[in-house]
Amino acid sequence: MKLKNNIAVSESGFVFDAGTGESYSLNPVGADIIKLMNEGKSQEEILAFFLENYDVTQGIFESAYFDFISTLNQFNLVER
């Protein structure tokens, strides 16, 4: 999964959809997920990154991750 081509993301986690003019702000966790997605990392690689770098269990991260992905889909920011 990756962001659509018309989506710009700044280093600070500001997201701009050039197609709609909408903008969003990400927290550091969301910014890390987007960064890893843009690097082409798989869901498993993203999970491994968070388990290694954050104090989180697999179950809690997976729940938050799927909620985040659902939100990206809801706002039509990712390619299907």
Backbone bond lengths (Angstrom), bond angles and torsions (degrees), N, CA, C in turn:
res aa  C-N    CA-C-N  psi(-1)  N-CA   C-N-CA  omega(-1)  CA-C   N-CA-C  phi
1 M - - - 1.441 - - 1.525 108.33 -
2 K 1.325 114.95 140.31 1.456 118.48 176.99 1.523 109.74 -147.73
3 L 1.322 114.50 162.94 1.458 119.97 178.56 1.521 110.17 -69.30
4 K 1.320 115.49 152.93 1.464 119.90 175.09 1.524 109.35 -63.79
5 N 1.319 116.02 157.43 1.467 121.18 -177.45 1.525 113.33 -64.59
6 N 1.327 118.43 -27.18 1.463 120.48 -176.98 1.534 112.65 -88.86
7 I 1.328 117.08 12.63 1.460 121.93 179.25 1.532 108.80 -101.32
8 A 1.323 115.63 124.32 1.466 121.07 177.54 1.526 108.90 -107.79
9 V 1.335 115.72 138.50 1.463 121.27 179.65 1.517 108.61 -128.88
10 S 1.329 116.34 126.10 1.463 120.01 178.40 1.527 110.06 -86.67
11 E 1.312 116.49 166.53 1.464 122.12 177.97 1.534 111.60 -60.42
12 S 1.326 117.01 -29.19 1.463 120.97 -177.66 1.526 113.00 -84.83
13 G 1.345 117.98 -0.55 1.451 120.55 177.46 1.514 114.83 94.15
14 F 1.315 117.22 15.92 1.461 121.69 175.71 1.526 107.88 -85.28
15 V 1.331 116.78 127.50 1.463 122.41 -177.77 1.523 108.22 -114.26
16 F 1.335 115.83 131.04 1.464 121.10 179.07 1.519 109.50 -126.37
17 D 1.325 115.62 126.87 1.466 122.60 176.77 1.522 107.17 -98.45
18 A 1.332 116.62 103.99 1.463 121.17 -177.60 1.527 111.77 -66.23
19 G 1.312 117.80 -23.31 1.453 121.07 -179.90 1.517 113.50 -71.52
20 T 1.325 116.20 -35.07 1.467 120.40 -177.35 1.520 113.33 -112.42
21 G 1.326 117.06 -16.65 1.461 120.62 -175.64 1.520 113.22 82.80
22 E 1.322 117.23 0.97 1.464 121.66 179.86 1.527 110.26 -76.12
23 S 1.328 115.57 149.93 1.462 120.30 175.67 1.520 108.95 -133.49
24 Y 1.321 115.04 153.99 1.457 122.76 -176.31 1.521 108.60 -141.60
25 S 1.314 116.20 156.26 1.463 121.58 174.93 1.521 108.69 -117.46
26 L 1.310 115.91 135.09 1.460 121.77 178.87 1.519 110.23 -103.84
27 N 1.321 115.85 147.56 1.460 119.03 169.82 1.533 107.03 -80.79
28 P 1.324 118.82 173.30 1.473 120.15 -177.13 1.530 114.13 -57.91
29 V 1.318 118.12 -35.20 1.467 120.67 179.14 1.524 109.85 -66.87
30 G 1.339 116.87 -47.12 1.464 120.49 177.63 1.516 111.55 -60.66
31 A 1.327 116.43 -40.14 1.465 120.49 179.07 1.527 110.68 -63.28
32 D 1.334 117.29 -39.99 1.468 120.38 177.77 1.535 110.88 -65.76
33 I 1.325 117.12 -41.23 1.469 119.44 179.13 1.527 109.93 -61.89
34 I 1.330 117.36 -46.72 1.464 121.29 179.85 1.527 110.39 -61.31
35 K 1.326 116.77 -43.75 1.468 120.70 179.46 1.526 110.45 -58.82
36 L 1.324 116.78 -46.54 1.458 120.99 -179.48 1.529 111.25 -66.61
37 M 1.325 117.12 -39.32 1.465 120.57 176.53 1.521 110.44 -60.71
38 N 1.340 116.69 -44.19 1.462 120.89 -179.60 1.518 112.34 -66.61
39 E 1.331 117.07 -23.13 1.465 121.43 175.71 1.525 111.19 -82.43
40 G 1.332 116.68 -1.14 1.459 120.59 178.67 1.515 114.58 83.30
41 K 1.324 117.35 16.56 1.468 120.68 -179.26 1.526 110.31 -71.34
42 S 1.316 115.18 144.79 1.460 121.45 177.30 1.528 109.68 -79.42
43 Q 1.319 115.23 168.84 1.463 120.35 176.78 1.526 110.22 -58.02
44 E 1.320 117.26 -40.39 1.465 121.53 179.62 1.525 111.50 -65.09
45 E 1.323 117.48 -39.82 1.469 121.11 178.55 1.527 110.89 -68.32
46 I 1.322 116.79 -36.97 1.466 120.45 177.51 1.527 109.43 -65.76
47 L 1.327 116.88 -44.63 1.462 121.22 176.95 1.526 110.62 -57.35
48 A 1.323 117.37 -47.51 1.466 121.36 -179.37 1.528 110.85 -60.03
49 F 1.338 117.09 -41.34 1.465 120.93 178.46 1.527 110.66 -59.21
50 F 1.321 116.95 -46.67 1.464 120.01 -177.07 1.517 112.28 -70.60
51 L 1.320 117.60 -37.15 1.460 119.23 177.81 1.526 111.25 -66.01
52 E 1.326 116.65 -31.42 1.467 121.18 -179.84 1.533 112.38 -80.90
53 N 1.339 117.30 -34.28 1.465 120.65 -170.95 1.527 115.84 -107.51
54 Y 1.318 118.03 -9.74 1.457 121.45 -179.44 1.531 108.86 -127.79
55 D 1.315 116.23 154.44 1.458 121.92 176.40 1.526 108.00 -87.06
56 V 1.347 115.42 81.71 1.461 121.63 -175.62 1.525 109.18 -146.31
57 T 1.325 115.83 147.11 1.462 119.46 175.33 1.525 108.98 -86.05
58 Q 1.318 115.37 162.62 1.456 119.93 -179.99 1.528 110.75 -61.60
59 G 1.325 117.39 -44.14 1.465 120.87 -178.14 1.522 112.70 -62.47
60 I 1.316 116.41 -44.22 1.473 119.98 -179.93 1.521 110.24 -66.63
61 F 1.340 116.88 -43.31 1.455 118.25 179.86 1.521 110.85 -63.76
62 E 1.322 117.85 -46.12 1.463 120.38 -177.86 1.527 111.20 -59.50
63 S 1.322 117.18 -40.82 1.467 120.54 178.27 1.528 110.51 -61.83
64 A 1.330 116.40 -47.69 1.471 120.52 179.68 1.522 110.98 -65.95
65 Y 1.320 117.23 -38.91 1.468 121.80 -179.82 1.525 110.58 -61.92
66 F 1.335 116.62 -48.48 1.465 119.52 -178.81 1.527 111.76 -66.20
67 D 1.334 117.51 -33.98 1.470 120.44 174.14 1.524 110.14 -63.37
68 F 1.328 117.03 -42.66 1.460 121.92 -179.62 1.526 110.70 -64.54
69 I 1.330 116.95 -45.86 1.465 121.32 178.90 1.523 110.24 -62.20
70 S 1.320 116.71 -39.76 1.462 121.16 177.30 1.526 110.66 -60.90
71 T 1.318 116.89 -40.63 1.462 121.40 178.51 1.528 110.58 -66.21
72 L 1.330 117.47 -42.26 1.464 120.17 176.35 1.526 110.86 -59.15
73 N 1.332 116.62 -41.60 1.465 121.02 177.47 1.526 111.29 -65.49
74 Q 1.320 116.21 -42.06 1.464 121.13 -179.60 1.529 111.15 -59.44
75 F 1.320 116.92 -39.74 1.470 121.09 -179.96 1.536 112.28 -88.54
76 N 1.347 115.85 5.97 1.453 121.98 174.82 1.538 112.17 59.89
77 L 1.321 116.14 44.24 1.452 121.10 -177.26 1.533 113.92 -100.85
78 V 1.335 116.90 -12.22 1.457 120.32 -178.63 1.513 111.18 -115.25
79 E 1.334 114.10 155.23 1.462 119.53 175.54 1.509 108.71 -76.75
80 R 1.294 116.43 141.62 1.478 120.41 -178.13 1.498 110.09 -99.52
